[in-house]
Amino acid sequence: MPTTIDKYAYYQNSVQSPDVDSQFLQRVYTSLRGKEPVTLREDFCAAFALCCEWAKLGSDKKAIGVDLDEEPLEYGKKNYLSQLTPAQQKRVTVLPQNVLSPDMPHADIIAALNFSFMGFKTRPLLKKYFENAYKTLNADGLLIIDCFGGPASMEPNESESEYDDFSYFWDQDTFDPITNEGMFYIHYQPKGKKKIEKVFTYDWRLWGIPELKDLMDEVGFKNVHFYWEGTDEDGEGDGNYTKTNKGENCDSWVAYVVGEK
Ligand SMILES: C[S@@+](CC[C@H](N)C(=O)[O-])C[C@H]1O[C@@H](n2cnc3c(N)ncnc32)[C@H](O)[C@@H]1O
């Protein structure tokens, strides 16, 4: 019998830190705007774990998750939304919708995390997304996205990380330097069982930070800021991101790009 896993639970354990992310989003908004954000729209939200953490940050906090795919949305309702208090649950809504739809709800922060916008592989398409985000941000709103890069992300390689009861594999299967497109996969291997290949598949274009800034400028964002990760004593990323205009040319990096309406 083939091994079955709870792929969204594995994904949350290995890829996401929605509690840390929600606090980061709040900190960025507060420091740039000098006031507290109220509404978060989580685009490409999948099981909307971030929306659920956002609702825990305060009794005024509201979150809207948007994703095309009903499967992760249903998973999130059963497994994450149900863990919130009734009052918190009322402040989280989800929309099974395309983030390019013209009638998207307004928000103080629009967050598109874990690189999901990289599915928009042409400039016109990504521009359309940024335009739509700009239009639907409240006054003083912020678009917050993350991106990754560095020489190691531009060549085929596979890395393994061990968790309590499984291993996580990030597989950069292909990379084309002409288009900057790559095929990326997540595989999982439950302890003592066979590896399950291609649990998640990402067909992405790796967008560079200057390209993202140019596009944000072009659609009207007033300022664009960059948040870079600090390093620990072993020279590894320490998970603390601070605003800077100078990146460090590491083998692989993750950074946040923030557009101010
Ligand atoms: C990488 S996953 C989600 C990552 C999640 N935001 C996180 O932080 O882990 C990408 C999600 O984007 C959704 N998606 C892709 N294109 C979309 C679109 N045009 N509109 C809405 N959702 C989309 C997919 O259904 C998938 O759930």
Ligand as a Chemical Component Dictionary entry (heavy atoms), coordinates in Angstrom:
data_LIG
# 
_chem_comp.id                   LIG 
_chem_comp.type                 NON-POLYMER 
_chem_comp.pdbx_formal_charge   0 
_chem_comp.three_letter_code    LIG 
# 
loop_
_chem_comp_atom.comp_id 
_chem_comp_atom.atom_id 
_chem_comp_atom.alt_atom_id 
_chem_comp_atom.type_symbol 
_chem_comp_atom.charge 
_chem_comp_atom.model_Cartn_x 
_chem_comp_atom.model_Cartn_y 
_chem_comp_atom.model_Cartn_z 
_chem_comp_atom.pdbx_ordinal 
LIG C1  C1  C 0  3.335  28.088 -2.536 1  
LIG S1  S1  S 1  1.634  27.777 -2.240 2  
LIG C2  C2  C 0  1.104  28.716 -0.865 3  
LIG C3  C3  C 0  2.059  29.263 0.026  4  
LIG C4  C4  C 0  1.535  29.954 1.232  5  
LIG N1  N1  N 0  1.226  31.331 0.931  6  
LIG C5  C5  C 0  2.645  29.884 2.276  7  
LIG O1  O1  O 0  3.044  30.913 2.785  8  
LIG O2  O2  O -1 3.114  28.788 2.543  9  
LIG C6  C6  C 0  0.880  28.651 -3.552 10 
LIG C7  C7  C 0  -0.645 28.736 -3.512 11 
LIG O3  O3  O 0  -1.048 29.721 -4.469 12 
LIG C8  C8  C 0  -2.279 29.315 -5.040 13 
LIG N2  N2  N 0  -2.414 30.063 -6.308 14 
LIG C9  C9  C 0  -1.645 29.963 -7.419 15 
LIG N3  N3  N 0  -2.033 30.877 -8.333 16 
LIG C10 C10 C 0  -3.055 31.580 -7.783 17 
LIG C11 C11 C 0  -3.850 32.663 -8.229 18 
LIG N4  N4  N 0  -3.679 33.208 -9.440 19 
LIG N5  N5  N 0  -4.813 33.140 -7.393 20 
LIG C12 C12 C 0  -4.992 32.593 -6.167 21 
LIG N6  N6  N 0  -4.262 31.565 -5.697 22 
LIG C13 C13 C 0  -3.309 31.065 -6.481 23 
LIG C14 C14 C 0  -2.166 27.813 -5.164 24 
LIG O4  O4  O 0  -3.435 27.216 -5.202 25 
LIG C15 C15 C 0  -1.380 27.450 -3.893 26 
LIG O5  O5  O 0  -2.244 27.116 -2.829 27 
# 
loop_
_chem_comp_bond.comp_id 
_chem_comp_bond.atom_id_1 
_chem_comp_bond.atom_id_2 
_chem_comp_bond.value_order 
_chem_comp_bond.pdbx_ordinal 
LIG C1  S1  SING 1  
LIG S1  C2  SING 2  
LIG S1  C6  SING 3  
LIG C2  C3  SING 4  
LIG C3  C4  SING 5  
LIG C4  N1  SING 6  
LIG C4  C5  SING 7  
LIG C5  O1  DOUB 8  
LIG C5  O2  SING 9  
LIG C6  C7  SING 10 
LIG C7  O3  SING 11 
LIG C7  C15 SING 12 
LIG O3  C8  SING 13 
LIG C8  N2  SING 14 
LIG C8  C14 SING 15 
LIG N2  C9  SING 16 
LIG N2  C13 SING 17 
LIG C9  N3  DOUB 18 
LIG N3  C10 SING 19 
LIG C10 C11 SING 20 
LIG C10 C13 DOUB 21 
LIG C11 N4  SING 22 
LIG C11 N5  DOUB 23 
LIG N5  C12 SING 24 
LIG C12 N6  DOUB 25 
LIG N6  C13 SING 26 
LIG C14 O4  SING 27 
LIG C14 C15 SING 28 
LIG C15 O5  SING 29 
# 
